[in-house]
Amino acid sequence: MAPKQQQIRVQPADRPRRVASRGYFGEAYSAITSPENASVVRSVAVFGAAVAFFSSSWSDFLLPAL
């Protein structure tokens, strides 16, 4: 029994597709939210939270009582 024929349809290239250019904030947002950069973004966020904690008055609770 002969195999069935497959038809491949190609869409005509009437109009070229244009990629919408993003602005600076759009590119930054896509770079931050990409899965490749997740560990770097997480590390920067934890570092920023630690700096904010140690520069606040809440860090006094870590000092031993005298």
PDB file of N, CA, C and O in Angstrom:
ATOM      1  N   MET A   1       0.851  -1.172   0.000  1.00  0.00           N
ATOM      2  CA  MET A   1       0.000   0.000   0.000  1.00  0.00           C
ATOM      3  C   MET A   1       0.896   1.235   0.000  1.00  0.00           C
ATOM      4  O   MET A   1       1.824   1.331   0.803  1.00  0.00           O
ATOM      5  N   ALA A   2       0.627   2.148  -0.872  1.00  0.00           N
ATOM      6  CA  ALA A   2       1.445   3.351  -1.016  1.00  0.00           C
ATOM      7  C   ALA A   2       1.143   4.335   0.111  1.00  0.00           C
ATOM      8  O   ALA A   2       0.002   4.444   0.560  1.00  0.00           O
ATOM      9  N   PRO A   3       2.159   5.039   0.559  1.00  0.00           N
ATOM     10  CA  PRO A   3       1.913   6.036   1.619  1.00  0.00           C
ATOM     11  C   PRO A   3       1.088   7.202   1.087  1.00  0.00           C
ATOM     12  O   PRO A   3       1.117   7.523  -0.101  1.00  0.00           O
ATOM     13  N   LYS A   4       0.357   7.818   1.997  1.00  0.00           N
ATOM     14  CA  LYS A   4      -0.466   8.959   1.613  1.00  0.00           C
ATOM     15  C   LYS A   4       0.423  10.165   1.342  1.00  0.00           C
ATOM     16  O   LYS A   4       1.472  10.341   1.961  1.00  0.00           O
ATOM     17  N   GLN A   5      -0.017  10.979   0.413  1.00  0.00           N
ATOM     18  CA  GLN A   5       0.747  12.181   0.087  1.00  0.00           C
ATOM     19  C   GLN A   5       0.446  13.268   1.109  1.00  0.00           C
ATOM     20  O   GLN A   5      -0.684  13.413   1.577  1.00  0.00           O
ATOM     21  N   GLN A   6       1.463  14.012   1.437  1.00  0.00           N
ATOM     22  CA  GLN A   6       1.295  15.140   2.345  1.00  0.00           C
ATOM     23  C   GLN A   6       1.426  16.420   1.540  1.00  0.00           C
ATOM     24  O   GLN A   6       2.331  16.568   0.718  1.00  0.00           O
ATOM     25  N   GLN A   7       0.516  17.331   1.788  1.00  0.00           N
ATOM     26  CA  GLN A   7       0.575  18.612   1.104  1.00  0.00           C
ATOM     27  C   GLN A   7       1.155  19.648   2.054  1.00  0.00           C
ATOM     28  O   GLN A   7       0.718  19.778   3.198  1.00  0.00           O
ATOM     29  N   ILE A   8       2.128  20.371   1.569  1.00  0.00           N
ATOM     30  CA  ILE A   8       2.743  21.432   2.351  1.00  0.00           C
ATOM     31  C   ILE A   8       2.293  22.754   1.755  1.00  0.00           C
ATOM     32  O   ILE A   8       2.539  23.038   0.583  1.00  0.00           O
ATOM     33  N   ARG A   9       1.641  23.546   2.565  1.00  0.00           N
ATOM     34  CA  ARG A   9       1.157  24.829   2.090  1.00  0.00           C
ATOM     35  C   ARG A   9       2.085  25.922   2.598  1.00  0.00           C
ATOM     36  O   ARG A   9       2.419  25.974   3.781  1.00  0.00           O
ATOM     37  N   VAL A  10       2.485  26.772   1.705  1.00  0.00           N
ATOM     38  CA  VAL A  10       3.370  27.886   2.040  1.00  0.00           C
ATOM     39  C   VAL A  10       2.578  29.165   1.862  1.00  0.00           C
ATOM     40  O   VAL A  10       1.959  29.388   0.821  1.00  0.00           O
ATOM     41  N   GLN A  11       2.601  29.998   2.881  1.00  0.00           N
ATOM     42  CA  GLN A  11       1.888  31.261   2.787  1.00  0.00           C
ATOM     43  C   GLN A  11       2.700  32.234   1.945  1.00  0.00           C
ATOM     44  O   GLN A  11       3.922  32.306   2.074  1.00  0.00           O
ATOM     45  N   PRO A  12       2.034  32.963   1.106  1.00  0.00           N
ATOM     46  CA  PRO A  12       2.758  33.937   0.285  1.00  0.00           C
ATOM     47  C   PRO A  12       3.307  35.073   1.142  1.00  0.00           C
ATOM     48  O   PRO A  12       2.712  35.457   2.149  1.00  0.00           O
ATOM     49  N   ALA A  13       4.427  35.587   0.730  1.00  0.00           N
ATOM     50  CA  ALA A  13       5.071  36.670   1.474  1.00  0.00           C
ATOM     51  C   ALA A  13       4.609  38.003   0.902  1.00  0.00           C
ATOM     52  O   ALA A  13       5.393  38.731   0.294  1.00  0.00           O
ATOM     53  N   ASP A  14       3.332  38.318   1.099  1.00  0.00           N
ATOM     54  CA  ASP A  14       2.782  39.561   0.563  1.00  0.00           C
ATOM     55  C   ASP A  14       3.396  40.772   1.250  1.00  0.00           C
ATOM     56  O   ASP A  14       3.858  41.711   0.602  1.00  0.00           O
ATOM     57  N   ARG A  15       3.390  40.727   2.557  1.00  0.00           N
ATOM     58  CA  ARG A  15       3.896  41.863   3.313  1.00  0.00           C
ATOM     59  C   ARG A  15       4.939  41.365   4.312  1.00  0.00           C
ATOM     60  O   ARG A  15       4.743  40.334   4.954  1.00  0.00           O
ATOM     61  N   PRO A  16       6.003  42.069   4.436  1.00  0.00           N
ATOM     62  CA  PRO A  16       7.024  41.637   5.406  1.00  0.00           C
ATOM     63  C   PRO A  16       6.550  41.884   6.827  1.00  0.00           C
ATOM     64  O   PRO A  16       5.899  42.885   7.122  1.00  0.00           O
ATOM     65  N   ARG A  17       6.890  40.956   7.687  1.00  0.00           N
ATOM     66  CA  ARG A  17       6.508  41.109   9.091  1.00  0.00           C
ATOM     67  C   ARG A  17       7.470  42.070   9.754  1.00  0.00           C
ATOM     68  O   ARG A  17       8.686  41.973   9.590  1.00  0.00           O
ATOM     69  N   ARG A  18       6.912  42.987  10.496  1.00  0.00           N
ATOM     70  CA  ARG A  18       7.747  43.930  11.229  1.00  0.00           C
ATOM     71  C   ARG A  18       7.668  43.606  12.705  1.00  0.00           C
ATOM     72  O   ARG A  18       6.589  43.405  13.263  1.00  0.00           O
ATOM     73  N   VAL A  19       8.811  43.560  13.311  1.00  0.00           N
ATOM     74  CA  VAL A  19       8.860  43.342  14.744  1.00  0.00           C
ATOM     75  C   VAL A  19       8.710  44.704  15.400  1.00  0.00           C
ATOM     76  O   VAL A  19       9.441  45.643  15.085  1.00  0.00           O
ATOM     77  N   ALA A  20       7.771  44.798  16.302  1.00  0.00           N
ATOM     78  CA  ALA A  20       7.550  46.067  16.981  1.00  0.00           C
ATOM     79  C   ALA A  20       8.754  46.383  17.860  1.00  0.00           C
ATOM     80  O   ALA A  20       9.165  45.575  18.693  1.00  0.00           O
ATOM     81  N   SER A  21       9.299  47.556  17.660  1.00  0.00           N
ATOM     82  CA  SER A  21      10.464  47.930  18.461  1.00  0.00           C
ATOM     83  C   SER A  21       9.994  48.348  19.849  1.00  0.00           C
ATOM     84  O   SER A  21       9.033  49.100  20.010  1.00  0.00           O
ATOM     85  N   ARG A  22      10.693  47.841  20.820  1.00  0.00           N
ATOM     86  CA  ARG A  22      10.342  48.166  22.197  1.00  0.00           C
ATOM     87  C   ARG A  22      11.195  49.330  22.653  1.00  0.00           C
ATOM     88  O   ARG A  22      12.272  49.589  22.114  1.00  0.00           O
ATOM     89  N   GLY A  23      10.702  50.007  23.633  1.00  0.00           N
ATOM     90  CA  GLY A  23      11.471  51.095  24.204  1.00  0.00           C
ATOM     91  C   GLY A  23      12.477  50.572  25.214  1.00  0.00           C
ATOM     92  O   GLY A  23      12.655  49.365  25.383  1.00  0.00           O
ATOM     93  N   TYR A  24      13.118  51.502  25.870  1.00  0.00           N
ATOM     94  CA  TYR A  24      14.135  51.144  26.846  1.00  0.00           C
ATOM     95  C   TYR A  24      13.530  50.347  28.000  1.00  0.00           C
ATOM     96  O   TYR A  24      14.105  49.345  28.427  1.00  0.00           O
ATOM     97  N   PHE A  25      12.390  50.778  28.502  1.00  0.00           N
ATOM     98  CA  PHE A  25      11.773  50.091  29.631  1.00  0.00           C
ATOM     99  C   PHE A  25      11.214  48.725  29.228  1.00  0.00           C
ATOM    100  O   PHE A  25      11.235  47.789  30.027  1.00  0.00           O
ATOM    101  N   GLY A  26      10.729  48.609  28.024  1.00  0.00           N
ATOM    102  CA  GLY A  26      10.240  47.312  27.544  1.00  0.00           C
ATOM    103  C   GLY A  26      11.359  46.296  27.432  1.00  0.00           C
ATOM    104  O   GLY A  26      11.188  45.135  27.802  1.00  0.00           O
ATOM    105  N   GLU A  27      12.511  46.732  26.919  1.00  0.00           N
ATOM    106  CA  GLU A  27      13.659  45.836  26.822  1.00  0.00           C
ATOM    107  C   GLU A  27      14.176  45.464  28.207  1.00  0.00           C
ATOM    108  O   GLU A  27      14.538  44.313  28.452  1.00  0.00           O
ATOM    109  N   ALA A  28      14.211  46.440  29.111  1.00  0.00           N
ATOM    110  CA  ALA A  28      14.689  46.161  30.469  1.00  0.00           C
ATOM    111  C   ALA A  28      13.757  45.181  31.171  1.00  0.00           C
ATOM    112  O   ALA A  28      14.222  44.275  31.862  1.00  0.00           O
ATOM    113  N   TYR A  29      12.457  45.352  31.004  1.00  0.00           N
ATOM    114  CA  TYR A  29      11.494  44.448  31.641  1.00  0.00           C
ATOM    115  C   TYR A  29      11.627  43.034  31.096  1.00  0.00           C
ATOM    116  O   TYR A  29      11.588  42.068  31.858  1.00  0.00           O
ATOM    117  N   SER A  30      11.785  42.905  29.783  1.00  0.00           N
ATOM    118  CA  SER A  30      11.915  41.562  29.215  1.00  0.00           C
ATOM    119  C   SER A  30      13.234  40.915  29.633  1.00  0.00           C
ATOM    120  O   SER A  30      13.300  39.694  29.783  1.00  0.00           O
ATOM    121  N   ALA A  31      14.280  41.714  29.823  1.00  0.00           N
ATOM    122  CA  ALA A  31      15.555  41.157  30.281  1.00  0.00           C
ATOM    123  C   ALA A  31      15.465  40.714  31.731  1.00  0.00           C
ATOM    124  O   ALA A  31      16.033  39.687  32.104  1.00  0.00           O
ATOM    125  N   ILE A  32      14.756  41.478  32.550  1.00  0.00           N
ATOM    126  CA  ILE A  32      14.634  41.128  33.964  1.00  0.00           C
ATOM    127  C   ILE A  32      13.773  39.889  34.150  1.00  0.00           C
ATOM    128  O   ILE A  32      14.074  39.049  34.998  1.00  0.00           O
ATOM    129  N   THR A  33      12.721  39.766  33.378  1.00  0.00           N
ATOM    130  CA  THR A  33      11.790  38.658  33.565  1.00  0.00           C
ATOM    131  C   THR A  33      12.153  37.405  32.783  1.00  0.00           C
ATOM    132  O   THR A  33      11.423  36.415  32.846  1.00  0.00           O
ATOM    133  N   SER A  34      13.257  37.420  32.049  1.00  0.00           N
ATOM    134  CA  SER A  34      13.626  36.227  31.299  1.00  0.00           C
ATOM    135  C   SER A  34      14.147  35.145  32.247  1.00  0.00           C
ATOM    136  O   SER A  34      14.810  35.463  33.234  1.00  0.00           O
ATOM    137  N   PRO A  35      13.862  33.892  31.968  1.00  0.00           N
ATOM    138  CA  PRO A  35      14.293  32.804  32.852  1.00  0.00           C
ATOM    139  C   PRO A  35      15.813  32.675  32.957  1.00  0.00           C
ATOM    140  O   PRO A  35      16.323  32.155  33.950  1.00  0.00           O
ATOM    141  N   GLU A  36      16.538  33.144  31.939  1.00  0.00           N
ATOM    142  CA  GLU A  36      17.995  33.054  31.986  1.00  0.00           C
ATOM    143  C   GLU A  36      18.587  33.924  33.090  1.00  0.00           C
ATOM    144  O   GLU A  36      19.628  33.590  33.656  1.00  0.00           O
ATOM    145  N   ASN A  37      17.932  35.029  33.394  1.00  0.00           N
ATOM    146  CA  ASN A  37      18.457  35.986  34.360  1.00  0.00           C
ATOM    147  C   ASN A  37      17.814  35.874  35.733  1.00  0.00           C
ATOM    148  O   ASN A  37      18.019  36.750  36.573  1.00  0.00           O
ATOM    149  N   ALA A  38      17.052  34.837  35.982  1.00  0.00           N
ATOM    150  CA  ALA A  38      16.303  34.730  37.237  1.00  0.00           C
ATOM    151  C   ALA A  38      17.228  34.684  38.445  1.00  0.00           C
ATOM    152  O   ALA A  38      16.938  35.329  39.453  1.00  0.00           O
ATOM    153  N   SER A  39      18.324  33.950  38.381  1.00  0.00           N
ATOM    154  CA  SER A  39      19.212  33.842  39.542  1.00  0.00           C
ATOM    155  C   SER A  39      19.919  35.161  39.822  1.00  0.00           C
ATOM    156  O   SER A  39      20.126  35.515  40.983  1.00  0.00           O
ATOM    157  N   VAL A  40      20.290  35.888  38.782  1.00  0.00           N
ATOM    158  CA  VAL A  40      20.957  37.179  38.982  1.00  0.00           C
ATOM    159  C   VAL A  40      19.989  38.183  39.584  1.00  0.00           C
ATOM    160  O   VAL A  40      20.352  38.914  40.505  1.00  0.00           O
ATOM    161  N   VAL A  41      18.769  38.230  39.080  1.00  0.00           N
ATOM    162  CA  VAL A  41      17.771  39.164  39.597  1.00  0.00           C
ATOM    163  C   VAL A  41      17.447  38.840  41.046  1.00  0.00           C
ATOM    164  O   VAL A  41      17.303  39.746  41.867  1.00  0.00           O
ATOM    165  N   ARG A  42      17.332  37.559  41.369  1.00  0.00           N
ATOM    166  CA  ARG A  42      17.057  37.148  42.742  1.00  0.00           C
ATOM    167  C   ARG A  42      18.205  37.537  43.670  1.00  0.00           C
ATOM    168  O   ARG A  42      17.967  37.993  44.789  1.00  0.00           O
ATOM    169  N   SER A  43      19.434  37.364  43.224  1.00  0.00           N
ATOM    170  CA  SER A  43      20.592  37.712  44.044  1.00  0.00           C
ATOM    171  C   SER A  43      20.663  39.212  44.303  1.00  0.00           C
ATOM    172  O   SER A  43      20.956  39.634  45.422  1.00  0.00           O
ATOM    173  N   VAL A  44      20.399  40.016  43.285  1.00  0.00           N
ATOM    174  CA  VAL A  44      20.409  41.467  43.454  1.00  0.00           C
ATOM    175  C   VAL A  44      19.296  41.902  44.402  1.00  0.00           C
ATOM    176  O   VAL A  44      19.497  42.806  45.213  1.00  0.00           O
ATOM    177  N   ALA A  45      18.133  41.274  44.311  1.00  0.00           N
ATOM    178  CA  ALA A  45      17.019  41.629  45.194  1.00  0.00           C
ATOM    179  C   ALA A  45      17.335  41.278  46.645  1.00  0.00           C
ATOM    180  O   ALA A  45      17.040  42.065  47.544  1.00  0.00           O
ATOM    181  N   VAL A  46      17.926  40.116  46.888  1.00  0.00           N
ATOM    182  CA  VAL A  46      18.277  39.723  48.258  1.00  0.00           C
ATOM    183  C   VAL A  46      19.363  40.641  48.803  1.00  0.00           C
ATOM    184  O   VAL A  46      19.308  41.029  49.969  1.00  0.00           O
ATOM    185  N   PHE A  47      20.342  40.993  47.988  1.00  0.00           N
ATOM    186  CA  PHE A  47      21.393  41.909  48.414  1.00  0.00           C
ATOM    187  C   PHE A  47      20.810  43.272  48.769  1.00  0.00           C
ATOM    188  O   PHE A  47      21.187  43.863  49.781  1.00  0.00           O
ATOM    189  N   GLY A  48      19.900  43.771  47.952  1.00  0.00           N
ATOM    190  CA  GLY A  48      19.259  45.057  48.235  1.00  0.00           C
ATOM    191  C   GLY A  48      18.437  45.015  49.516  1.00  0.00           C
ATOM    192  O   GLY A  48      18.433  45.976  50.286  1.00  0.00           O
ATOM    193  N   ALA A  49      17.745  43.911  49.744  1.00  0.00           N
ATOM    194  CA  ALA A  49      16.967  43.779  50.985  1.00  0.00           C
ATOM    195  C   ALA A  49      17.889  43.722  52.199  1.00  0.00           C
ATOM    196  O   ALA A  49      17.568  44.286  53.245  1.00  0.00           O
ATOM    197  N   ALA A  50      19.034  43.045  52.074  1.00  0.00           N
ATOM    198  CA  ALA A  50      19.982  42.966  53.193  1.00  0.00           C
ATOM    199  C   ALA A  50      20.583  44.333  53.501  1.00  0.00           C
ATOM    200  O   ALA A  50      20.724  44.701  54.668  1.00  0.00           O
ATOM    201  N   VAL A  51      20.935  45.077  52.476  1.00  0.00           N
ATOM    202  CA  VAL A  51      21.488  46.416  52.686  1.00  0.00           C
ATOM    203  C   VAL A  51      20.446  47.319  53.334  1.00  0.00           C
ATOM    204  O   VAL A  51      20.767  48.088  54.240  1.00  0.00           O
ATOM    205  N   ALA A  52      19.203  47.229  52.876  1.00  0.00           N
ATOM    206  CA  ALA A  52      18.144  48.048  53.467  1.00  0.00           C
ATOM    207  C   ALA A  52      17.913  47.666  54.922  1.00  0.00           C
ATOM    208  O   ALA A  52      17.670  48.538  55.757  1.00  0.00           O
ATOM    209  N   PHE A  53      17.986  46.373  55.239  1.00  0.00           N
ATOM    210  CA  PHE A  53      17.783  45.931  56.618  1.00  0.00           C
ATOM    211  C   PHE A  53      18.911  46.412  57.526  1.00  0.00           C
ATOM    212  O   PHE A  53      18.656  46.942  58.608  1.00  0.00           O
ATOM    213  N   PHE A  54      20.160  46.229  57.086  1.00  0.00           N
ATOM    214  CA  PHE A  54      21.288  46.601  57.929  1.00  0.00           C
ATOM    215  C   PHE A  54      21.452  48.103  58.075  1.00  0.00           C
ATOM    216  O   PHE A  54      22.074  48.548  59.040  1.00  0.00           O
ATOM    217  N   SER A  55      20.926  48.894  57.170  1.00  0.00           N
ATOM    218  CA  SER A  55      21.012  50.346  57.304  1.00  0.00           C
ATOM    219  C   SER A  55      19.828  50.926  58.059  1.00  0.00           C
ATOM    220  O   SER A  55      19.787  52.132  58.302  1.00  0.00           O
ATOM    221  N   SER A  56      18.877  50.104  58.430  1.00  0.00           N
ATOM    222  CA  SER A  56      17.714  50.588  59.170  1.00  0.00           C
ATOM    223  C   SER A  56      17.905  50.369  60.666  1.00  0.00           C
ATOM    224  O   SER A  56      18.890  49.774  61.105  1.00  0.00           O
ATOM    225  N   SER A  57      16.966  50.851  61.416  1.00  0.00           N
ATOM    226  CA  SER A  57      17.042  50.674  62.865  1.00  0.00           C
ATOM    227  C   SER A  57      16.683  49.247  63.284  1.00  0.00           C
ATOM    228  O   SER A  57      16.910  48.877  64.436  1.00  0.00           O
ATOM    229  N   TRP A  58      16.141  48.457  62.400  1.00  0.00           N
ATOM    230  CA  TRP A  58      15.804  47.077  62.710  1.00  0.00           C
ATOM    231  C   TRP A  58      17.058  46.224  62.945  1.00  0.00           C
ATOM    232  O   TRP A  58      16.986  45.184  63.599  1.00  0.00           O
ATOM    233  N   SER A  59      18.183  46.655  62.422  1.00  0.00           N
ATOM    234  CA  SER A  59      19.404  45.874  62.605  1.00  0.00           C
ATOM    235  C   SER A  59      19.913  45.924  64.041  1.00  0.00           C
ATOM    236  O   SER A  59      20.770  45.125  64.417  1.00  0.00           O
ATOM    237  N   ASP A  60      19.393  46.857  64.853  1.00  0.00           N
ATOM    238  CA  ASP A  60      19.790  46.917  66.269  1.00  0.00           C
ATOM    239  C   ASP A  60      19.346  45.695  67.042  1.00  0.00           C
ATOM    240  O   ASP A  60      19.905  45.393  68.096  1.00  0.00           O
ATOM    241  N   PHE A  61      18.354  44.987  66.538  1.00  0.00           N
ATOM    242  CA  PHE A  61      17.904  43.782  67.236  1.00  0.00           C
ATOM    243  C   PHE A  61      18.926  42.644  67.154  1.00  0.00           C
ATOM    244  O   PHE A  61      18.857  41.686  67.924  1.00  0.00           O
ATOM    245  N   LEU A  62      19.864  42.754  66.226  1.00  0.00           N
ATOM    246  CA  LEU A  62      20.880  41.719  66.095  1.00  0.00           C
ATOM    247  C   LEU A  62      22.013  41.895  67.096  1.00  0.00           C
ATOM    248  O   LEU A  62      22.779  40.958  67.322  1.00  0.00           O
ATOM    249  N   LEU A  63      22.139  43.082  67.704  1.00  0.00           N
ATOM    250  CA  LEU A  63      23.219  43.332  68.646  1.00  0.00           C
ATOM    251  C   LEU A  63      22.944  42.613  69.970  1.00  0.00           C
ATOM    252  O   LEU A  63      21.798  42.584  70.417  1.00  0.00           O
ATOM    253  N   PRO A  64      23.950  42.043  70.595  1.00  0.00           N
ATOM    254  CA  PRO A  64      23.732  41.372  71.883  1.00  0.00           C
ATOM    255  C   PRO A  64      23.448  42.397  72.985  1.00  0.00           C
ATOM    256  O   PRO A  64      23.944  43.522  72.946  1.00  0.00           O
ATOM    257  N   ALA A  65      22.656  41.994  73.946  1.00  0.00           N
ATOM    258  CA  ALA A  65      22.319  42.874  75.061  1.00  0.00           C
ATOM    259  C   ALA A  65      23.530  43.006  75.981  1.00  0.00           C
ATOM    260  O   ALA A  65      24.207  42.019  76.267  1.00  0.00           O
ATOM    261  N   LEU A  66      23.796  44.203  76.433  1.00  0.00           N
ATOM    262  CA  LEU A  66      24.922  44.443  77.331  1.00  0.00           C
ATOM    263  C   LEU A  66      24.468  44.605  78.757  1.00  0.00           C
ATOM    264  O   LEU A  66      25.292  44.814  79.647  1.00  0.00           O
TER     265      LEU A  66
END
